Amino acid sequence: MVLPFADIVLLASSTGLAMIFSSLLSIFILGETFICKYDLTAMVLIAVGCTLLVLQSHIQHVDLNYAKVKELLISKKAVAHFVFTICIFTATFIAYKL
């Protein structure tokens, strides 16, 4: 299996730029209110996320087979990330309900 990282990076970058551009269009053309606290923060986070994705991506294609993918999914690092994500989700859910 070949993972096309260049395609994923291109998709993420264009999607991030599209979100920022649509926000700016809604502000300037539709006359929506620009709330700096929320809008600017969201735009900065989108831009930083796309930039980090581009900087951390592989340039060459990576060949993976079933055994390699399975090994990556059950590695200690992957399990730790999954547990951390569940903890953050649970804390967010509890904070929202309180």
C-alpha positions, 0 to 999 in steps of 0.5 A: 500500500502506498500512502500519497502524502503529497496529496494529503498535504495538498488537500489539507493546505487547500482546505485550510486556505479555503476556510480562511478565505470563506471567513474573510468573504463572509466578513467583507461581502456578507457584512458579518461581524469580525470578532477578533477573539474568536475569528483571528484565533481560529485563522491562526490555528488553521494556518499553523496546523496547515504549516505544521502538516506541510513541514512534517510530511514525507516527500517520498512515498512510503510502502506499507503492508498489513503487518507494518500497519498493524504494528504501527496501530498497536505500538505503545506510542499509538496506544498512548495517543489514543488514551490521551485523546480519550482523556481530553475528550472525557474532560471536555465532555465533563466540563461542558456538562457542569 
